[in-house]
Each structure stands twice: as C-alpha cells, then as structure tokens.
Amino acid sequence: MKSIVVTAYTVDPFEGSEAGMGWNFANCISQYQDSKITLITRKNNRPSIDKFLKNNPESISNKINFQYYDLHPFVLYLKKKLGVVGSEFYYFLWNLFVAYNLRIAKVKYDLYHCLNFHTDWIPHFLYIAARKKPVVWGPIGHHEPVPSWYLDKYKYPLKEKVGEFLKLLIKKCSWDFFPLVKIAISRSYALPMNIDTINRINMTSLEGRNWSQIKSVASDPPSLDSINLKSKTNSNFKILSVGRLVPLKGFCLTIHSFSCFYHSLSSEERKNVSLTIIGRGSYLHKYKALAKQLRVDASIDFIDWMPYDEVLKKMIEFDIFLFPSFEAGGMVVVEAMQRGAIPITLRNGGPGETVSFKQLCVEVTNSEKIIQDLAATLSHLFHSHSEASLIRNQVISHSHKFYSWQYRSKQLHNVYNDLLA
C-alpha cells in the first residue's frame, strides 16, 4: 500500500471554483490503487468536510485522513487586515510551516503533493519533508493582468489599474529573482494548467521534462438524458454569464457585445433574445448602468446570487454561455458546456484554451474588434440553427470526455504510476 500526503489550502465539497477543485482533486487522489491518503488543509474547511462525510458515509472521501492546520491567530488577524496581499503571504507561510511540521513529525510517505492555490509564483516547501521521495506540485497556473485598455475604456477606478500593475510586478519578481520558486520547480514534478504557465516559467527548457500539463478545471457531467435538448429547439435565444462581478471576468464586454448583437436584430427577433448575469460583487451598479446606457437593460436579468447546485441546474435552460473573461481557469465554462450551453470566450490560456473550438473563441485585439467579433459570433449562432445544434452536440461530447473528474483521475494516476514505479 502506498502512502500519499496532500496539502490543499482550500477544500469544500459544497463550493465551486478553487475550493471545489481542491475537494474533487482530493477525491481523484483517494481513488489511486492501494493507497492511504492523508490530506492537510485549513481549519476553516472542517465544518463543510465534516457535514459532507456525515451525510455521505459511503463516499470515497471517507478513505481520506483529514488533518487541519492553521498558523497563530495573530497571523490570521494580519491576513484578514491586509486583504489579498495578506492571503497570499499567509499561503506562503502556511506552506512553509506545514512542510516543516511534516519533517519534524518524521512520518514517512511514498509521495507528497502540493495541490492548490493553483498559483505558479508562490512556492511550496514539501521537498523539505519529502527528502528523496517524489513531490508533485499542481495544477499550477496564473492569469495575465486585466488589459489596461479594458480598465480605461469602461472607466474602472484607478485602484484597479494600480492593483493589476502591483500583482504583475510581484509575480515577475517571484519568477525572475526569487530562488525559492526555482527550487520548488526543480525539486518537483510540476503540473502546469495552461500554456501561459508553461511559457512564463519556460518549462520547455527544463531538462528531463519533469512536468506534464493537467487542466485544473473539470466537473461531474450530468447524464445526457438529464439535458433537456427539447428546450434548446424553441424560438427563444437565451444567453447566460456567471461569475464574480469584478474586472477580471470581462462583464463589460459581455454587456457591450450583447448590446451590439441585440440592436442588429429586428424588433420581432429581439422579443426572443435575453441575457442573464448571475453574480455578486461591488460593480453590480456599474454593469446595470452600462446596460441602461446601451439600451438593453430591459433584456438583461441580473441575479445577485444563487446556490452552486441551483446554478448548475439553471444552466440547462440556456443556449449560449457568453464569458469573455481574462482569467486562467474558468470551471464555470466547463459546467456550462456539459449542460449544453455553447460557450463564447476570448482566445486565451484560460477559458479559451478550455473551449478549444476556434470558431467560439475571439482573438484578443483591441476593444472594438473584440466587441464586434463577440456580437458576430452571437449573431451567427442565432441565425444558423442547424450549425448551432451541431456545435452544441460537439461541445457536450468534448466536455463530457475531456473535462470529467474521471478523466482527471486517469491523468493524475498516470503521473503517480511513473513517479512511484
């Protein structure tokens, strides 16, 4: 029996995004053949984990030995006071002290895996405890800054542009000058999640190719029978966008391109077209004002918040998932694809790389061109019912095959087999 220890900063069986990825990757690892899994996470994740295990006594998750660790309460206080910077510094220290505690505990494992935050610029330290045993780091990744032209065009506060500049500066210093990141890469088998990470860290130049790409995003697809394809054939053209209402998600592009598409239609066609935006954030008022300015507020439904499970159920009702986000991940894109919503994204290392259908990905050029191309893609799918139906079936098939947790388990277990051979 192989013993594996996993460090996962955030894990929650009832959430999506980073915490949901942590939970599902942990379950992928727990299915590895003849293995004993110890997972170390933060104490604030315990209530959700305990609730799930109590309600699901037959779950594979019961095979995992969960352990909980946090730093001194004063460090937690500083983390909360400093916001994003505090969280990232806390994550750095948490990794360091978890590795140190594993080393002094003198419990030997066959493999060590640092699972998330999915960041490629804050190092892990598991090699301190692992000594000569294999260490896996990832999936790791990052996203490029939100473009300045986007922040300028839609008049976001100056703090957003300053924040993006500082984040990029810190990342570049970490990649180029911080030796601990280079040590972590050299002492690990890395799992970059996107092409941006492979290029930024220049992994192709590493000797021995001690890495392989594994996407961080995946989801448990519903059965094909549960996708009500009949609702896709009605006369309505329903567009959905989901995410935190922050600049990174590109909601101004969503609203603006929808406006261009909407106003290109006849008055009769407009009756059958709508956009729904589900999300919460401080820029809700800004997006509502933009919709009103562009004269599409009557055709856009803003839903402030919905429970995760309800969002997944609601996705089945929609024809299009419009998501011109600048991020590196985008699990919500996978969830929408698996439920029959055709995704339209930017051609980038995040959602664009996930979608992989070129006709559904718009080149990131200047703002006006992006808006025109997004609107043109919407218009083409609206007027070409047979082609849209064919694309929808291809999207469902592709996402069910390559973006299920079963497929992620297979990828991960292949890595483990090679390292533990």
C-alpha positions in Angstrom: 0.0 0.0 0.0 1.3 3.4 -1.0 1.0 6.3 1.4 0.4 9.8 0.0 0.2 13.1 1.8 -1.6 16.0 0.1 -1.6 19.7 1.2 -4.6 21.6 0.0 -5.1 25.1 1.3 -8.8 25.3 0.4 -11.2 22.3 0.2 -15.0 22.4 0.2 -17.4 19.8 -1.1 -20.3 22.3 -1.4 -18.5 25.0 -3.4 -17.2 25.5 -6.9 -14.1 27.3 -8.1 -10.8 26.8 -6.1 -12.4 25.1 -3.1 -14.4 22.7 -5.2 -11.4 21.9 -7.3 -9.5 21.1 -4.2 -12.2 18.7 -3.0 -12.6 16.9 -6.3 -8.8 16.6 -6.9 -8.5 15.1 -3.4 -11.2 12.5 -4.3 -9.3 11.8 -7.5 -6.1 11.1 -5.5 -8.0 8.9 -3.0 -9.0 6.6 -5.8 -5.4 5.7 -6.5 -4.8 2.0 -6.3 -3.9 0.6 -2.9 -3.2 3.9 -1.4 -3.5 5.5 2.0 -4.3 9.3 1.8 -3.6 12.0 4.3 -4.9 15.4 3.4 -3.8 18.6 5.3 -6.0 21.6 4.9 -7.0 24.7 6.9 -9.3 24.5 9.9 -12.0 26.7 8.4 -12.6 23.9 5.8 -13.5 21.4 8.6 -17.3 22.2 9.1 -18.1 21.6 5.4 -16.0 18.4 5.2 -17.5 17.0 8.4 -21.0 17.8 7.2 -20.4 16.0 3.9 -18.8 12.9 5.5 -21.7 12.7 8.0 -24.3 12.9 5.2 -22.4 10.6 2.9 -21.0 7.7 4.9 -20.4 5.5 1.8 -18.4 8.2 0.0 -14.9 7.5 -1.2 -13.9 10.7 0.7 -14.1 8.6 3.9 -10.9 6.9 2.8 -9.0 10.2 3.3 -7.5 11.0 6.7 -8.2 14.8 7.0 -5.9 16.8 9.2 -6.3 20.5 9.9 -3.7 23.2 10.5 -3.6 27.0 10.8 -1.0 29.5 11.9 -1.1 31.6 15.1 -4.3 33.6 15.5 -2.3 36.9 15.2 -1.1 35.8 11.8 -4.7 35.1 10.8 -5.6 38.6 12.0 -2.9 40.2 9.8 -4.1 38.1 6.9 -7.6 39.5 7.2 -6.4 43.1 7.7 -4.2 43.0 4.6 -6.7 41.6 2.2 -5.4 39.9 -1.0 -1.8 40.6 -0.1 -2.4 39.1 3.4 -4.0 36.0 1.9 -1.1 35.4 -0.4 1.5 35.9 2.3 -0.4 33.6 4.7 -0.5 31.0 2.0 3.3 31.2 1.6 3.8 30.8 5.4 1.2 28.1 5.6 3.0 26.0 3.0 6.3 26.6 4.8 5.1 25.5 8.3 3.1 22.5 7.0 6.2 21.2 5.3 8.3 21.9 8.5 5.8 20.1 10.7 5.8 17.1 8.3 9.5 16.9 8.5 9.8 17.1 12.3 6.9 14.6 12.7 9.2 12.0 10.9 6.2 10.2 9.3 7.4 8.9 6.0 5.2 9.0 2.9 5.8 7.5 -0.5 4.6 10.6 -2.4 4.0 14.3 -1.5 1.5 16.5 -3.4 1.0 20.3 -3.0 -2.4 20.7 -4.6 -3.6 24.3 -4.6 -4.0 27.5 -4.6 -3.1 26.7 -8.3 -0.5 29.5 -8.2 2.8 29.2 -10.0 4.6 32.1 -8.3 4.2 31.3 -4.6 6.4 28.3 -3.8 5.7 25.2 -1.9 8.2 23.5 0.5 7.2 19.9 0.6 10.6 18.8 -0.7 11.9 19.7 2.8 9.8 16.9 4.3 10.0 14.5 1.3 13.8 14.2 1.2 14.3 11.8 -1.7 10.6 10.8 -2.2 8.7 12.2 -5.2 6.9 15.5 -4.9 4.0 16.7 -7.2 3.2 20.4 -7.5 -0.1 21.4 -9.1 -2.1 22.1 -11.0 -0.4 25.4 -11.0 -1.1 28.5 -13.2 -1.7 32.2 -13.3 -3.5 34.7 -15.4 -2.1 37.7 -17.2 -3.2 41.2 -16.0 -6.5 42.6 -16.9 -5.7 44.7 -20.0 -5.2 48.5 -19.4 -7.4 49.3 -22.4 -10.3 47.4 -20.8 -10.0 49.3 -17.5 -9.6 52.6 -19.3 -12.5 52.1 -21.8 -15.0 51.2 -19.1 -13.6 53.8 -16.6 -12.8 51.5 -13.7 -11.3 53.2 -10.6 -7.6 53.9 -10.7 -7.1 51.4 -7.9 -7.9 48.5 -10.3 -5.1 49.5 -12.7 -2.6 50.0 -9.8 -3.6 46.7 -8.3 -3.1 44.9 -11.6 0.4 46.5 -12.0 1.5 45.6 -8.5 0.3 42.0 -8.9 2.3 41.6 -12.1 5.3 43.2 -10.5 5.2 40.9 -7.5 4.8 37.8 -9.8 7.7 38.9 -12.1 9.9 39.4 -9.1 9.0 35.9 -7.8 9.6 34.2 -11.2 12.8 36.1 -12.1 14.5 36.8 -8.8 13.0 34.6 -6.0 15.2 31.5 -5.8 12.6 29.5 -3.8 10.2 29.3 -6.8 13.0 27.9 -9.0 14.0 25.4 -6.2 10.3 24.3 -5.9 10.2 23.7 -9.7 13.5 21.8 -9.8 12.5 19.6 -6.8 9.0 18.7 -8.0 7.1 17.1 -10.8 5.0 20.1 -11.9 1.5 20.1 -13.4 1.0 23.4 -15.3 -2.6 24.0 -16.0 -2.3 26.2 -19.1 0.1 27.3 -21.9 0.7 30.7 -20.2 2.4 28.9 -17.2 4.5 26.7 -19.5 5.7 29.7 -21.4 6.1 32.1 -18.4 8.3 29.6 -16.4 9.9 28.4 -19.6 9.2 24.8 -18.8 10.1 23.6 -22.2 13.7 24.3 -21.4 13.8 22.1 -18.3 15.9 19.1 -18.5 14.2 15.7 -18.3 10.8 17.3 -18.8 9.7 16.9 -15.2 6.2 18.2 -15.9 3.0 17.5 -17.8 0.0 19.7 -18.4 -3.1 18.9 -16.5 -6.0 21.4 -16.5 -7.4 22.4 -13.1 -10.9 22.6 -14.4 -13.3 19.7 -14.5 -16.8 18.8 -13.4 -19.0 15.8 -12.9 -21.2 15.9 -16.1 -24.9 15.2 -15.8 -26.3 12.3 -17.7 -27.1 13.0 -21.3 -30.7 12.1 -20.6 -31.0 14.9 -18.0 -30.1 17.6 -20.5 -33.4 18.7 -21.8 -32.5 19.1 -25.5 -36.1 20.0 -26.3 -35.6 23.3 -24.6 -32.8 24.1 -27.0 -35.0 23.9 -30.0 -37.6 26.6 -29.0 -37.7 30.0 -30.5 -36.0 31.8 -27.6 -32.3 32.5 -27.6 -31.2 32.6 -24.0 -27.7 33.8 -23.1 -26.0 33.3 -19.7 -22.9 34.6 -18.0 -21.9 33.7 -14.4 -19.1 34.9 -12.2 -17.9 37.4 -9.6 -18.7 40.9 -10.7 -15.0 42.1 -10.9 -12.9 43.4 -13.9 -11.2 40.1 -14.4 -14.4 38.5 -15.6 -14.9 40.9 -18.5 -18.6 41.6 -17.9 -18.5 45.0 -19.7 -17.5 43.1 -22.8 -20.4 40.7 -22.2 -22.9 43.5 -21.9 -21.5 45.6 -24.8 -21.3 42.7 -27.3 -24.8 41.6 -26.3 -26.0 45.2 -27.0 -24.4 45.2 -30.5 -26.0 41.8 -31.3 -29.4 42.8 -29.9 -29.6 46.1 -31.8 -28.7 44.3 -35.0 -31.9 42.3 -34.8 -35.4 43.2 -36.0 -37.9 44.3 -33.4 -39.7 40.9 -33.7 -36.4 38.9 -33.2 -35.5 40.9 -30.2 -38.5 39.6 -28.3 -36.9 36.1 -28.3 -33.4 37.2 -27.0 -32.3 37.7 -23.4 -29.1 37.8 -21.3 -29.0 36.6 -17.7 -26.0 37.5 -15.5 -25.6 35.6 -12.2 -23.0 37.0 -9.8 -22.2 39.1 -6.8 -19.8 42.0 -6.5 -19.2 45.7 -5.9 -19.5 46.5 -9.6 -23.2 45.4 -9.9 -24.3 49.0 -10.1 -21.7 49.8 -12.8 -22.9 46.9 -15.0 -26.6 47.9 -14.6 -25.7 51.4 -15.6 -23.9 50.2 -18.7 -26.8 48.1 -19.7 -29.1 51.1 -19.3 -26.7 53.3 -21.3 -26.7 50.8 -24.1 -30.5 50.5 -24.1 -30.5 46.8 -23.3 -31.4 46.9 -19.6 -34.9 45.5 -20.3 -33.5 42.4 -21.9 -30.8 41.7 -19.2 -31.7 39.9 -16.0 -29.2 40.4 -13.1 -29.4 37.7 -10.5 -27.4 38.7 -7.4 -26.6 35.3 -6.1 -27.7 31.6 -6.3 -26.6 28.5 -4.5 -24.0 26.5 -6.5 -26.3 23.5 -7.1 -29.1 25.8 -8.4 -26.8 27.5 -10.8 -25.8 24.1 -12.3 -29.5 23.2 -12.8 -30.3 26.5 -14.3 -27.5 26.2 -16.9 -29.5 23.6 -18.8 -32.1 26.3 -19.7 -29.6 28.3 -21.8 -28.4 28.2 -25.4 -25.2 30.3 -25.0 -22.6 30.9 -22.3 -21.0 34.2 -23.0 -17.8 34.5 -21.0 -15.1 36.9 -22.3 -13.1 36.5 -19.1 -9.4 37.3 -18.8 -8.8 34.6 -16.1 -6.7 31.4 -16.3 -9.2 28.9 -15.1 -13.0 29.2 -15.5 -14.5 26.0 -14.2 -17.9 27.6 -14.8 -17.2 27.3 -18.6 -16.9 23.5 -18.3 -20.0 23.3 -16.2 -22.0 25.2 -18.9 -20.5 23.2 -21.7 -21.5 19.9 -20.1 -25.1 21.2 -19.8 -25.4 22.1 -23.4 -24.7 25.9 -23.4 -22.4 26.8 -26.3 -19.5 28.8 -24.9 -18.2 32.0 -26.4 -14.9 33.2 -24.9 -11.7 35.1 -25.6 -8.8 33.2 -27.2 -6.5 33.0 -24.2 -4.8 30.5 -21.9 -7.9 30.3 -19.7 -11.4 29.8 -20.9 -10.3 30.0 -24.5 -7.9 27.1 -24.0 -10.6 25.1 -22.2 -13.2 25.6 -25.0 -10.7 24.8 -27.8 -13.3 25.3 -30.6 -11.7 28.1 -32.6 -14.9 29.4 -34.0 -16.2 30.1 -30.5 -13.1 32.0 -29.3 -12.5 35.6 -30.2 -9.0 37.0 -30.7 -7.8 39.4 -28.1 -7.0 42.5 -30.1 -8.5 46.0 -29.5 -11.7 46.6 -27.6 -13.9 47.5 -30.6 -12.8 44.5 -32.6 -13.4 42.1 -29.7 -17.0 43.5 -29.2 -17.7 43.2 -32.9 -16.4 39.6 -33.1 -18.3 38.5 -30.0 -21.5 40.1 -31.4 -20.9 38.5 -34.8 -20.5 35.1 -33.2 -23.8 35.5 -31.3 -25.5 36.6 -34.5 -24.1 33.6 -36.5 -25.3 31.1 -33.9 -28.7 32.9 -33.6 -29.4 32.7 -37.4 -27.8 29.3 -38.1 -29.9 26.8 -36.1 -28.6 23.6 -37.7 -25.0 24.6 -37.2 -25.7 25.7 -33.7 -27.2 22.3 -32.9 -24.2 20.5 -34.4 -21.8 22.7 -32.4 -23.8 22.1 -29.2 -23.6 18.3 -29.6 -19.8 18.6 -30.2 -19.4 20.8 -27.1 -21.3 18.4 -24.9 -19.4 15.4 -26.2 -16.0 17.1 -25.9 -16.6 18.4 -22.3 -18.0 15.1 -21.1 -15.0 13.2 -22.4 -12.1 15.5 -21.5 -13.4 17.6 -18.6 -14.8 15.0 -16.2 -13.2 14.2 -12.9 -12.9 10.6 -14.1 -10.6 11.8 -16.9 -8.6 14.0 -14.4 -8.2 10.9 -12.2 -6.8 8.9 -15.1 -4.3 11.7 -15.9 -3.2 12.1 -12.3 -2.9 8.4 -11.7 -0.6 8.1 -14.8 1.7 10.7 -13.2 1.7 8.8 -9.9 2.4 5.5 -11.6 5.5 7.0 -13.2 6.8 8.6 -10.0 6.1 5.6 -7.8 7.4 2.9 -10.2 
